[in-house]
Every structure is written in C-alpha cells, then in structure tokens.
Amino acid sequence: MKVFLTGIEGYLGSLLSPMLLSRGFDVLGLDTGYYADRLLTRAQGPTAKTLIKDLRNVDVDDLLGVDAVVHMAELSNDPAGELAPHITYEINHRGSVRLAELARQAGVRRFVYMSSCSVYGVGTDEYVTEESPVNPQTAYGVCKTLVERDVSKLAGSAFAPVFMRNATAYGASPHMRFDIVLNNLCGLAWTTKEIKMISDGSPWRPLVHGLDICRAIVGVLEAPLDAVANEIFNVGDTAHNYRVKQIAEIVGEVFPGCQVSFGGSSSDNRSYRVSFEKIRKHLPGFNCQWDAKKGAQQLLALFKRIEMTEEVFQYRAFTRLKQLQYLLRTQQIDKDFYWTE
C-alpha cells in the first residue's frame, strides 16, 4: 500500500513514517518545513522520500498512484491556531478539505484524518463518545469539526475517509514538542525541579502516547474498509483520562527531587472525559501500550541520555507558537504563512 503522509517531519509524522516503512508500506511524505530545525534526537530506521511543499500547493499529480492519505499537516494546537485564526481556517479547514477532494479525484481509496478530542471542548463528568455533541472552544477545535463535516460528505464506494480524534499526545519523538501537557511538565521537572501550576489542575484531559496513535493509524490502514469507512474514532484508552493535577503529580513522582504546587481555579474551561471503547470494537487488535507514568519514565531516561539543558528545553522550535512567531518576525514566512524565499 502506498501512503501519502502529510506532516512527515512533525512530532507524530516522524514516529509514524518509520513504523509504516518497517511494516512494508511504501511512504511518500509531504512537509512545508516550518519545524525543520526541531530535532531533539536522531531519527531511527529508514527514511521516506519527502516533498517539501505547502499543503495548499498540493495538486492531483502528487497523489496519483497513492492508496491512502494520512493527513497530519495542519497548524497544530490551540495557541498556534489563535495566532492567526484566518490562516488557521485557510490551512486547517479549507486546505484539508481541498486535499481530500484532490485525493478522491486521484483515485485514493482511504483518507485518514488526524482530528482531536479537543472538539469536545467543555464537557461534564460524563464520558463523551463519538456520538456526543461537539463543543470546540478554539479556532483549532472548530476547524477539526468543520473538516469532519465536509470530508464525510465526500465518502462513497470509492473513497473512505476515517476521522481519528486523538487524545492529547505525549512521549518522546525525534521532532519533539514541549508545548503539550505531559512533555512540558517533564521538561520543567528536569530543568527546574519544580512544577508550579497557576491553576488548581482540576480539568480532565485524556492522554495518549504518540506511538499508540501511530499504532491506531496502522490498524486503520490495515483494517477491512467496511470496518472503518467514514467512521470517527476516539484514539486513546478510557483508563487514561487524567485530571491535570494527576498528570503533574505523576511527573513529580517520576522525576527525583521535583516539587509540585498548585494555584487557584483557571479561566480555561476546557475539560472533558472521553470514552475510547469504539476503536477497540472496530480494531480488535488495538490497545494502548503506554500510560502517563511510563511516558514520564521514557522522557526521564531520554533527558538523562542526551544531557538535556534548559536552553534546549526552551528552544523556540520545540514550541509551535514560538517557532511560528519567529518565522513571522524574521520575515521568513509572510502574513499568509507562505515562505518568502
């Protein structure tokens, strides 16, 4: 199976590509290169041919002969999405729908879209499922719901989209991110030996390791088409819904000498507990192999091995918002986020 993987140089893409290649998939990557200098460790395993190209400039010829698209290349996470909401809509919504339309035109059978549990926004203590109403709170979350709505309309006998609502990712990756909750807390614990939260940590967050997300994607690609066609899957494990406070306490226990403290209630009202039972029914072989404690232990071992410094932890390329602001400030990308050179 030939897979067109967008965002191949990203946090998840750099984990997924070698996994696909090791399982015999033929992989062609796409990446615009915003985070090309974000490399925490050397990537392991084989590498795929990659088109250095903006998602908005993809044409149908790029997709000829492709069996499946795995689409990850969007402006990722809420702060980055709020930096320029109009561009977020242009890339994340219109760009993603256009890619799906081109894929269908090129005869691609499967289109796997990386959505997010952030579409649930503000929930209750009840577990939300794929059938629950969505309530996104940010441009990033809204765009996810719009892509799901519009791409699902393209589904037919010759084109099968699948929507993966991932829990909040964590864990080590060659193209690391420190702007996601567990990774960020581990970085603070290692470099400052202190996690000083400004909130009380009461909101719920479901977590999933990046490698478990990749295994779910492989499962969807290998599943019979009728088991996954035009389906939405929450990706994670129901047992891995944590309050933010619990995540901080787990990290504090794993990292020696780390002090953890909490503040008052926060204005951030995003909180949701998610059920992940559906994906286990449709993909019987899938289960999460990681939990928050094991992920924190993985990062502790990595930081020791590479002798990570605070300078590395704070480096702009490991935080999406900082990197985009840098590229704008230095005029390497224009106001529409196209490269100027």
HURATA-V483568 format. One record per residue. RES is the residue in one letter. SS is DSSP state (alpha for helix, beta for strand, coil for the rest). PSI is psi in whole degrees, 0 to 359 (* if undefined). D_FIRST is the distance of its C-alpha to the first C-alpha in Angstrom with 1 decimal. Layout:
((RES/SS/PSI/D_FIRST) (RES/SS/PSI/D_FIRST))
This chain:
((M/coil/131/0.0) (K/beta/124/3.8) (V/beta/130/6.3) (F/beta/110/9.9) (L/beta/109/12.3) (T/beta/146/15.9) (G/coil/33/18.7) (I/coil/336/16.9) (E/coil/10/20.5) (G/coil/182/21.8) (Y/coil/312/23.0) (L/coil/323/19.9) (G/alpha/323/17.4) (S/alpha/346/18.9) (L/alpha/321/18.3) (L/alpha/319/14.8) (S/alpha/308/13.4) (P/alpha/330/14.6) (M/alpha/316/13.7) (L/alpha/314/9.9) (L/alpha/321/10.5) (S/alpha/339/12.7) (R/coil/8/10.3) (G/coil/6/8.1) (F/coil/148/5.4) (D/beta/120/6.1) (V/beta/130/8.5) (L/beta/124/11.0) (G/beta/161/13.9) (L/beta/134/16.9) (D/beta/140/20.3) (T/coil/342/23.8) (G/coil/18/25.5) (Y/coil/325/28.1) (Y/coil/33/27.8) (A/coil/331/27.0) (D/coil/15/30.1) (R/coil/88/29.3) (L/coil/108/28.5) (L/coil/320/30.2) (T/coil/161/28.7) (R/coil/132/26.7) (A/coil/143/23.0) (Q/coil/151/21.9) (G/coil/187/19.0) (P/coil/158/16.7) (T/coil/154/16.4) (A/coil/154/13.9) (K/beta/137/15.1) (T/beta/134/16.7) (L/beta/122/18.4) (I/beta/98/21.9) (K/coil/142/22.5) (D/coil/138/24.0) (L/alpha/322/21.9) (R/alpha/348/24.6) (N/alpha/5/24.1) (V/coil/142/20.5) (D/coil/172/20.4) (V/alpha/329/18.3) (D/alpha/330/17.7) (D/alpha/338/15.9) (L/alpha/0/13.2) (L/coil/134/12.9) (G/coil/1/9.7) (V/coil/138/7.8) (D/coil/328/5.9) (A/beta/140/7.5) (V/beta/131/10.6) (V/beta/113/12.2) (H/beta/110/15.8) (M/coil/347/18.3) (A/coil/88/20.4) (E/coil/169/23.7) (L/coil/115/27.3) (S/coil/139/27.2) (N/coil/163/30.0) (D/alpha/312/33.3) (P/alpha/318/35.6) (A/alpha/322/33.3) (G/alpha/327/32.8) (E/alpha/347/36.6) (L/alpha/317/37.2) (A/coil/81/36.5) (P/alpha/325/35.7) (H/alpha/326/35.6) (I/alpha/326/32.8) (T/alpha/316/31.0) (Y/alpha/322/31.0) (E/alpha/316/30.0) (I/alpha/305/27.0) (N/alpha/322/26.0) (H/alpha/291/26.8) (R/alpha/321/26.9) (G/alpha/320/24.3) (S/alpha/319/21.7) (V/alpha/318/22.6) (R/alpha/318/22.5) (L/alpha/317/19.0) (A/alpha/320/18.0) (E/alpha/317/20.0) (L/alpha/320/18.5) (A/alpha/316/14.9) (R/alpha/319/16.3) (Q/alpha/325/18.1) (A/coil/357/15.1) (G/coil/17/13.4) (V/coil/132/10.9) (R/coil/319/10.6) (R/beta/140/10.5) (F/beta/106/12.9) (V/beta/116/13.8) (Y/beta/130/17.2) (M/beta/97/19.2) (S/beta/202/22.6) (S/beta/147/25.5) (C/alpha/351/28.2) (S/alpha/346/30.6) (V/alpha/338/30.5) (Y/alpha/335/33.0) (G/coil/253/35.5) (V/beta/117/38.8) (G/beta/195/38.7) (T/beta/191/41.3) (D/beta/353/41.5) (E/beta/148/39.5) (Y/beta/131/35.9) (V/beta/148/33.7) (T/coil/179/30.8) (E/coil/341/28.1) (E/coil/353/30.9) (S/coil/152/33.5) (P/coil/145/34.7) (V/coil/154/33.3) (N/coil/59/35.9) (P/coil/146/34.4) (Q/coil/354/37.0) (T/coil/166/35.6) (A/alpha/319/33.9) (Y/alpha/311/30.7) (G/alpha/320/30.8) (V/alpha/317/31.9) (C/alpha/323/29.0) (K/alpha/315/26.5) (T/alpha/324/28.3) (L/alpha/320/28.4) (V/alpha/316/24.7) (E/alpha/314/24.1) (R/alpha/311/26.8) (D/alpha/322/25.7) (V/alpha/328/21.9) (S/alpha/332/22.5) (K/coil/342/24.5) (L/coil/350/21.6) (A/coil/144/19.9) (G/beta/188/19.9) (S/coil/335/18.4) (A/coil/0/15.7) (F/beta/118/15.2) (A/beta/96/14.9) (P/beta/152/16.0) (V/beta/138/16.5) (F/beta/119/19.3) (M/beta/105/19.7) (R/beta/91/23.4) (N/beta/141/23.5) (A/coil/175/26.8) (T/beta/125/28.4) (A/beta/159/26.3) (Y/beta/174/28.1) (G/coil/168/27.7) (A/coil/146/27.3) (S/coil/146/24.8) (P/coil/317/25.0) (H/coil/80/25.3) (M/coil/154/27.8) (R/coil/134/29.4) (F/coil/15/33.0) (D/coil/24/33.4) (I/coil/149/32.0) (V/alpha/306/34.5) (L/alpha/317/34.0) (N/alpha/319/33.0) (N/alpha/316/36.0) (L/alpha/322/38.4) (C/alpha/320/37.3) (G/alpha/318/37.9) (L/alpha/317/41.4) (A/alpha/323/42.2) (W/alpha/317/41.5) (T/alpha/333/43.2) (T/alpha/348/46.1) (K/coil/30/46.4) (E/beta/133/46.9) (I/beta/105/45.0) (K/beta/95/47.4) (M/coil/140/46.0) (I/coil/348/47.7) (S/beta/176/46.8) (D/coil/355/47.5) (G/coil/20/43.8) (S/coil/336/44.0) (P/coil/149/40.9) (W/beta/142/38.0) (R/beta/127/34.5) (P/beta/138/31.5) (L/beta/150/29.7) (V/beta/136/26.3) (H/beta/146/25.1) (G/alpha/322/22.3) (L/alpha/329/20.5) (D/alpha/324/20.8) (I/alpha/315/19.3) (C/alpha/320/16.2) (R/alpha/325/16.1) (A/alpha/321/16.5) (I/alpha/314/13.6) (V/alpha/318/11.3) (G/alpha/319/13.2) (V/alpha/320/12.6) (L/alpha/327/8.8) (E/alpha/349/9.3) (A/coil/153/12.4) (P/coil/141/13.4) (L/alpha/321/13.3) (D/alpha/348/17.1) (A/alpha/342/17.7) (V/alpha/349/16.5) (A/coil/126/16.8) (N/coil/31/19.4) (E/coil/154/20.5) (I/beta/132/22.1) (F/beta/125/21.9) (N/beta/132/24.4) (V/beta/112/22.7) (G/coil/205/25.3) (D/coil/132/27.9) (T/alpha/329/31.1) (A/alpha/349/33.2) (H/alpha/36/32.2) (N/beta/122/34.1) (Y/beta/146/36.7) (R/beta/148/39.6) (V/alpha/325/39.5) (K/alpha/319/42.7) (Q/alpha/320/41.0) (I/alpha/314/38.3) (A/alpha/318/41.1) (E/alpha/322/43.0) (I/alpha/313/40.1) (V/alpha/318/39.6) (G/alpha/327/43.4) (E/alpha/324/43.5) (V/alpha/321/40.7) (F/coil/115/42.1) (P/coil/136/45.6) (G/coil/10/48.5) (C/coil/129/46.7) (Q/beta/136/48.9) (V/beta/131/47.5) (S/beta/162/49.5) (F/coil/157/49.0) (G/coil/211/50.6) (G/beta/192/51.3) (S/coil/153/49.3) (S/coil/156/46.8) (S/coil/346/46.4) (D/coil/110/42.7) (N/coil/12/42.3) (R/coil/118/38.5) (S/beta/130/38.3) (Y/beta/142/36.1) (R/beta/135/35.2) (V/beta/139/31.9) (S/coil/135/30.8) (F/coil/31/27.3) (E/alpha/329/27.7) (K/alpha/316/25.3) (I/alpha/329/22.1) (R/alpha/333/23.4) (K/alpha/320/24.0) (H/alpha/331/20.6) (L/coil/80/18.7) (P/coil/335/21.3) (G/coil/357/19.8) (F/coil/131/20.1) (N/coil/153/23.3) (C/coil/131/24.5) (Q/coil/354/25.5) (W/coil/152/27.5) (D/coil/179/30.7) (A/alpha/319/32.9) (K/alpha/316/35.2) (K/alpha/323/32.5) (G/alpha/318/30.9) (A/alpha/321/34.4) (Q/alpha/322/34.9) (Q/alpha/316/31.7) (L/alpha/322/33.0) (L/alpha/314/36.5) (A/alpha/320/35.3) (L/alpha/314/33.2) (F/alpha/321/36.2) (K/alpha/315/38.5) (R/alpha/318/36.3) (I/alpha/1/35.9) (E/coil/54/39.5) (M/coil/138/38.4) (T/coil/166/41.2) (E/alpha/326/42.2) (E/alpha/318/41.6) (V/alpha/314/38.0) (F/alpha/320/37.7) (Q/alpha/357/39.3) (Y/coil/135/37.4) (R/alpha/323/36.4) (A/alpha/342/32.8) (F/alpha/358/32.1) (T/coil/117/33.4) (R/alpha/316/31.6) (L/alpha/315/34.9) (K/alpha/318/36.8) (Q/alpha/317/34.2) (L/alpha/319/34.1) (Q/alpha/320/37.9) (Y/alpha/313/38.1) (L/alpha/324/36.0) (L/alpha/314/38.1) (R/alpha/323/41.3) (T/coil/7/40.7) (Q/coil/31/39.6) (Q/coil/333/36.3) (I/beta/150/34.8) (D/coil/185/36.8) (K/coil/341/37.7) (D/coil/9/34.6) (F/coil/25/32.5) (Y/coil/146/31.5) (W/beta/138/32.1) (T/coil/345/35.5) (E/coil/*/34.9))
